[in-house]
Amino acid sequence: MSSAIRKTLIQQFYLLVTLVFSISAVEAQSGRNPYRPADGLQAGSGPGRIGEMWMQLPDGRPMGSPGGVNIDADGEHLWAIIRCGGDAPRGSQTYCDDSDLNPVLKFDPEGNVVDEFGSRMFAWPHGLHVDSDGNVWVTEAGSGESPSGVPFGHQVFKFSASGELLMTLGEAGVSGSGPNHFTAPSDVITAPNGDIFVADGHNQDGNNRIVKYASDGTYIMDFGETGYGPGQMLGPHALAMAPDGRLFVADRWNKRISIFNQDGNFLSHWTQFGMPSDIWISGDGTIYVADSESDMTQNPGWEKGIRIGDVETAWVDYFILDTGDNPPITQGGSGAESITVDRHGSIFAGEPRPQELRKYIRIR
């Protein structure tokens, strides 16, 4: 084969690769949206029209900023962090360090609160995970002291479904990067064998690592570091696990999903799901990614919303546009930062600054 023909074939190959990735990027922005807000459907106002909230808080409790969300082991009930609420206007975060409200709430399929716990235990609870036994895991990404002088922050808690504290990882109010300390842990997830993975580092200048423990809390290893390269991270914001065991990390400030095996070996980066704040992977291999940060400043050319695809092909099939802050011209104004899906395929998304916990139903 002559050098001219080889050069032509190489050019055609790179042209094809560029075309494929261009189509993928366009699809990630403008894919079909078969989902509609549950509020509008329940209110009888037609698809896409907002009616009353699908869920109700008890006794006139004010809505606060949602943190993590996770479907219960039964596939029906929803566990959610609601950061206490109060006088904070929409567009700002709410906190729990000076509140008697319970930040961990359980909703039935009709949107009623059927259980709650966690009063005076948290300041800024962030990540939430429900394991296969129904235990509820919560990360505390805040830091400081409560008005009564009790330290808080940099910890991971395991509760029973009734709110009994079963395990604590980390030391209250003490940040660090050793085996038993964290710096603003964002999320936690457990593997089928019970191993625990903690996303350690909410901010870009945090630890930027994943810490692995045995089911009893014994330290096993940690992996990842600050940076832009393969296996490096900037603000690991959430964790998800594929049916085949791959660990997916919302590497938010690197604007990608970073994928590892459970031994901490780097496997791949995915950039076609935007600037991920949270990831949910269903048992059938559908991946749901919440992008709350893309805008003209932080991720030019991308829009906020929820991208839905396939965990094997990495293809984006659907896109739910965030209607609260598009066109995307303001920084940190709206968008879902947490996401989960029930066994019927309905999506639940927490939006901290708008102080909204949304539900989307697939209608086609």
C-alpha positions as CSV (number, residue, x, y, z in Angstrom):
1,M,0.0,0.0,0.0
2,S,1.4,3.4,-1.0
3,S,2.0,6.1,1.5
4,A,-0.6,8.3,-0.2
5,I,-3.3,5.7,0.0
6,R,-2.4,5.0,3.6
7,K,-2.6,8.7,4.4
8,T,-6.0,9.0,2.7
9,L,-7.4,6.0,4.7
10,I,-6.1,7.5,8.0
11,Q,-7.7,10.8,7.2
12,Q,-11.0,9.1,6.3
13,F,-10.8,7.1,9.6
14,Y,-10.4,10.2,11.7
15,L,-13.1,12.0,9.8
16,L,-15.4,9.1,10.6
17,V,-14.4,9.2,14.3
18,T,-15.1,12.9,14.4
19,L,-18.5,12.5,12.8
20,V,-19.5,9.8,15.2
21,F,-18.5,11.9,18.3
22,S,-20.2,14.9,16.8
23,I,-23.4,13.0,16.3
24,S,-23.1,11.7,19.8
25,A,-22.7,15.2,21.2
26,V,-25.7,16.5,19.3
27,E,-27.8,13.5,20.5
28,A,-26.7,14.2,24.0
29,Q,-28.2,17.7,23.7
30,S,-31.3,17.1,21.6
31,G,-32.3,13.5,22.1
32,R,-36.0,12.6,22.4
33,N,-37.8,13.2,25.7
34,P,-40.5,10.6,26.5
35,Y,-40.8,11.9,30.1
36,R,-43.2,14.4,31.6
37,P,-43.4,16.0,35.1
38,A,-45.7,14.0,37.4
39,D,-47.1,17.2,38.7
40,G,-48.8,18.2,35.5
41,L,-50.1,14.7,34.9
42,Q,-51.6,14.5,38.4
43,A,-53.1,17.9,38.2
44,G,-54.9,17.1,34.9
45,S,-53.2,20.0,33.1
46,G,-51.6,17.9,30.3
47,P,-48.1,16.8,29.7
48,G,-45.5,19.4,30.5
49,R,-47.7,21.6,32.6
50,I,-46.8,22.1,36.3
51,G,-49.5,21.5,38.8
52,E,-49.4,20.7,42.5
53,M,-46.3,19.0,43.9
54,W,-46.4,15.3,43.6
55,M,-45.3,14.9,47.2
56,Q,-46.4,16.6,50.4
57,L,-44.3,17.4,53.5
58,P,-46.0,16.9,56.9
59,D,-47.5,19.5,59.2
60,G,-46.7,22.5,56.9
61,R,-43.0,21.8,57.0
62,P,-41.1,24.1,54.7
63,M,-39.3,22.7,51.7
64,G,-35.5,22.7,51.8
65,S,-32.7,21.8,49.5
66,P,-32.8,18.1,48.5
67,G,-29.6,16.2,48.9
68,G,-29.2,12.6,47.9
69,V,-32.2,10.4,46.8
70,N,-32.4,6.6,46.5
71,I,-35.2,4.2,45.9
72,D,-35.9,1.8,48.7
73,A,-35.0,-1.9,48.4
74,D,-38.7,-2.5,47.6
75,G,-38.4,-0.5,44.4
76,E,-41.4,1.7,45.4
77,H,-40.7,3.9,48.3
78,L,-38.3,6.9,48.0
79,W,-35.7,7.9,50.5
80,A,-34.5,11.5,50.2
81,I,-32.4,14.1,52.1
82,I,-34.4,17.3,52.6
83,R,-32.0,19.9,54.1
84,C,-34.3,21.2,56.7
85,G,-35.6,24.5,55.0
86,G,-36.7,27.7,56.7
87,D,-36.2,31.2,55.5
88,A,-33.7,30.7,52.8
89,P,-35.0,32.0,49.5
90,R,-35.1,29.8,46.4
91,G,-31.8,29.9,44.6
92,S,-29.8,29.3,47.8
93,Q,-28.9,26.2,49.8
94,T,-30.5,25.3,53.1
95,Y,-28.8,23.7,56.1
96,C,-29.7,21.6,59.2
97,D,-27.2,22.6,61.9
98,D,-29.7,24.8,63.7
99,S,-32.9,22.9,63.1
100,D,-34.9,20.2,64.9
101,L,-36.3,18.9,61.6
102,N,-35.4,15.4,60.4
103,P,-33.4,15.6,57.1
104,V,-33.8,11.9,56.1
105,L,-37.3,11.2,54.8
106,K,-39.1,8.2,53.4
107,F,-42.0,8.8,50.9
108,D,-44.6,6.2,49.9
109,P,-45.6,5.9,46.2
110,E,-48.3,8.5,46.7
111,G,-45.8,11.1,47.9
112,N,-46.6,10.9,51.7
113,V,-43.9,10.9,54.3
114,V,-44.1,7.6,56.1
115,D,-40.8,7.7,58.1
116,E,-38.1,10.2,59.0
117,F,-35.0,10.5,61.2
118,G,-31.7,12.4,61.7
119,S,-32.7,15.4,63.7
120,R,-29.6,17.3,65.2
121,M,-27.2,14.8,63.5
122,F,-26.3,16.7,60.4
123,A,-25.5,20.1,59.1
124,W,-25.3,19.5,55.3
125,P,-26.1,15.9,54.6
126,H,-25.2,15.2,51.0
127,G,-25.1,11.6,49.6
128,L,-27.7,8.9,50.3
129,H,-27.6,5.2,49.4
130,V,-29.9,2.3,50.3
131,D,-28.2,-1.1,50.3
132,S,-29.8,-4.4,49.3
133,D,-30.8,-5.1,53.0
134,G,-32.7,-1.7,53.2
135,N,-30.1,0.0,55.3
136,V,-29.7,3.8,54.7
137,W,-26.3,5.3,54.2
138,V,-25.7,9.1,54.4
139,T,-22.6,11.3,54.0
140,E,-22.1,14.5,55.9
141,A,-20.3,17.0,53.6
142,G,-20.6,19.9,56.0
143,S,-18.0,21.1,58.6
144,G,-18.0,23.0,61.8
145,E,-19.9,23.1,65.0
146,S,-23.6,23.2,65.8
147,P,-24.9,26.2,67.9
148,S,-24.6,24.0,70.9
149,G,-20.9,23.3,70.2
150,V,-21.2,19.8,68.9
151,P,-18.8,19.2,66.0
152,F,-20.1,17.9,62.7
153,G,-18.8,17.0,59.2
154,H,-16.5,14.7,57.2
155,Q,-18.4,11.5,58.1
156,V,-20.4,8.6,56.7
157,F,-23.2,7.0,58.6
158,K,-25.1,3.7,58.2
159,F,-28.6,3.5,59.6
160,S,-31.2,0.8,59.8
161,A,-34.5,1.5,57.9
162,S,-35.9,2.6,61.2
163,G,-33.2,5.2,61.8
164,E,-31.0,3.2,64.2
165,L,-27.3,4.2,63.8
166,L,-25.4,1.1,62.9
167,M,-21.9,2.3,61.8
168,T,-19.9,5.6,61.6
169,L,-16.9,6.2,59.4
170,G,-14.7,9.2,59.9
171,E,-14.3,11.6,62.8
172,A,-16.8,14.4,63.4
173,G,-15.5,17.8,62.5
174,V,-12.0,16.5,61.6
175,S,-10.9,16.5,58.0
176,G,-8.1,14.3,56.7
177,S,-6.9,12.0,54.0
178,G,-5.9,8.9,56.0
179,P,-7.7,5.6,56.2
180,N,-10.2,6.8,58.7
181,H,-10.7,10.5,57.8
182,F,-12.5,12.2,55.0
183,T,-12.7,15.8,53.6
184,A,-16.4,16.5,52.7
185,P,-17.4,13.1,51.4
186,S,-20.0,13.4,48.7
187,D,-21.4,9.9,48.3
188,V,-21.3,6.3,49.4
189,I,-22.3,3.0,47.7
190,T,-22.1,-0.7,48.6
191,A,-21.2,-3.6,46.4
192,P,-23.2,-6.8,46.4
193,N,-20.6,-8.4,48.6
194,G,-21.0,-5.6,51.2
195,D,-17.8,-3.7,50.4
196,I,-18.2,0.1,50.9
197,F,-17.0,2.8,48.5
198,V,-16.9,6.5,49.6
199,A,-16.5,9.4,47.2
200,D,-14.1,11.5,49.3
201,G,-14.1,15.1,48.2
202,H,-17.0,17.5,47.3
203,N,-14.7,20.3,46.2
204,Q,-12.0,20.4,43.5
205,D,-9.3,21.0,46.2
206,G,-10.5,18.1,48.3
207,N,-9.0,14.6,48.5
208,N,-10.4,13.6,45.1
209,R,-10.2,9.9,45.8
210,I,-12.4,6.8,46.4
211,V,-12.0,5.0,49.7
212,K,-12.9,1.3,49.9
213,Y,-13.9,-0.5,53.1
214,A,-15.0,-4.0,54.0
215,S,-18.6,-4.5,55.1
216,D,-17.5,-4.1,58.8
217,G,-15.8,-0.8,58.1
218,T,-12.3,-2.1,57.9
219,Y,-10.1,0.0,55.5
220,I,-9.1,-1.8,52.4
221,M,-7.6,0.8,50.0
222,D,-8.1,4.1,48.3
223,F,-7.5,5.2,44.7
224,G,-7.6,8.3,42.6
225,E,-5.9,11.6,43.0
226,T,-6.3,15.3,42.1
227,G,-5.9,16.0,38.4
228,Y,-7.2,15.8,34.8
229,G,-5.5,12.6,33.6
230,P,-6.8,9.0,33.5
231,G,-7.8,7.8,37.0
232,Q,-7.5,11.4,38.4
233,M,-10.5,13.4,39.6
234,L,-11.8,16.9,40.5
235,G,-14.7,16.8,42.9
236,P,-16.0,13.2,42.7
237,H,-19.7,14.0,43.4
238,A,-21.5,10.7,43.2
239,L,-21.1,7.0,42.7
240,A,-23.1,4.3,40.9
241,M,-22.4,0.6,40.2
242,A,-23.2,-1.2,36.9
243,P,-24.7,-4.7,36.9
244,D,-21.2,-6.0,35.9
245,G,-19.6,-4.4,38.9
246,R,-17.9,-1.4,37.3
247,L,-17.8,1.7,39.5
248,F,-19.0,4.9,37.9
249,V,-17.9,8.2,39.4
250,A,-19.5,11.6,38.6
251,D,-16.2,13.4,38.1
252,R,-18.0,16.6,38.0
253,W,-15.4,19.3,37.6
254,N,-13.6,17.3,35.0
255,K,-16.9,17.2,33.1
256,R,-16.9,13.5,32.7
257,I,-17.8,10.1,34.1
258,S,-14.7,8.2,35.3
259,I,-15.1,4.4,35.4
260,F,-13.1,2.0,37.6
261,N,-13.2,-1.7,38.5
262,Q,-13.7,-2.5,42.2
263,D,-9.9,-2.9,42.7
264,G,-9.4,0.7,41.8
265,N,-8.1,0.2,38.2
266,F,-9.1,2.9,35.8
267,L,-11.1,1.7,32.9
268,S,-12.5,4.6,30.9
269,H,-13.8,8.2,30.7
270,W,-17.2,9.2,29.3
271,T,-17.8,12.8,28.3
272,Q,-21.0,12.5,26.4
273,F,-23.2,12.7,29.5
274,G,-22.4,16.4,30.2
275,M,-21.1,17.6,33.6
276,P,-22.4,14.9,35.9
277,S,-23.7,15.6,39.4
278,D,-25.3,12.2,40.0
279,I,-25.6,8.8,38.3
280,W,-28.2,6.1,38.6
281,I,-27.8,2.7,36.9
282,S,-30.9,0.4,36.7
283,G,-30.7,-3.4,36.8
284,D,-31.4,-3.5,33.1
285,G,-28.3,-1.4,32.3
286,T,-30.0,1.9,31.7
287,I,-27.9,4.9,32.9
288,Y,-29.4,8.1,34.1
289,V,-27.1,11.1,34.6
290,A,-28.1,14.4,36.2
291,D,-26.2,17.5,34.9
292,S,-26.9,20.5,37.1
293,E,-23.8,22.6,36.3
294,S,-23.5,23.0,32.5
295,D,-23.8,26.6,31.4
296,M,-22.0,29.1,29.2
297,T,-19.4,29.6,32.0
298,Q,-18.7,26.2,33.4
299,N,-19.4,23.9,30.4
300,P,-19.9,26.0,27.2
301,G,-22.0,24.3,24.5
302,W,-23.8,22.0,26.9
303,E,-27.2,22.4,28.6
304,K,-28.4,21.3,32.0
305,G,-30.8,18.4,32.3
306,I,-31.0,14.6,32.6
307,R,-29.3,12.3,30.0
308,I,-30.4,8.7,29.7
309,G,-28.6,6.0,27.8
310,D,-27.1,2.5,27.8
311,V,-24.4,1.5,30.2
312,E,-22.9,-1.0,27.7
313,T,-22.9,1.1,24.5
314,A,-22.4,4.4,26.3
315,W,-24.9,5.9,23.8
316,V,-27.2,8.7,25.0
317,D,-30.8,7.9,24.0
318,Y,-32.9,10.6,25.7
319,F,-32.5,14.1,27.1
320,I,-34.8,15.9,29.7
321,L,-34.0,19.6,29.4
322,D,-33.8,21.5,32.7
323,T,-36.5,24.2,32.2
324,G,-35.5,26.2,35.3
325,D,-32.3,27.8,33.9
326,N,-32.2,27.4,30.2
327,P,-30.8,29.1,28.2
328,P,-27.9,28.3,30.5
329,I,-26.7,31.7,31.4
330,T,-26.4,31.7,35.2
331,Q,-24.0,29.8,37.3
332,G,-25.4,27.3,39.8
333,G,-29.0,28.4,39.4
334,S,-31.0,25.2,39.0
335,G,-30.8,21.6,37.8
336,A,-31.0,18.2,39.3
337,E,-28.0,17.2,41.5
338,S,-29.4,13.9,42.6
339,I,-31.3,11.2,40.8
340,T,-32.9,7.8,41.3
341,V,-35.4,5.6,39.5
342,D,-38.2,3.3,40.8
343,R,-39.1,-0.1,39.4
344,H,-41.8,1.5,37.2
345,G,-39.2,3.6,35.4
346,S,-40.3,6.9,37.1
347,I,-37.4,9.3,37.7
348,F,-36.9,11.3,40.9
349,A,-34.6,14.3,40.8
350,G,-33.5,16.6,43.6
351,E,-32.7,20.3,42.7
352,P,-31.0,22.0,45.7
353,R,-31.1,25.6,44.8
354,P,-34.7,25.7,43.4
355,Q,-35.6,23.5,46.5
356,E,-37.5,21.1,44.4
357,L,-37.9,17.3,44.5
358,R,-39.3,16.5,41.0
359,K,-40.8,13.3,39.6
360,Y,-40.9,12.4,35.9
361,I,-43.1,9.7,34.4
362,R,-42.4,8.0,31.1
363,I,-45.4,8.4,28.9
364,R,-44.2,6.7,25.7
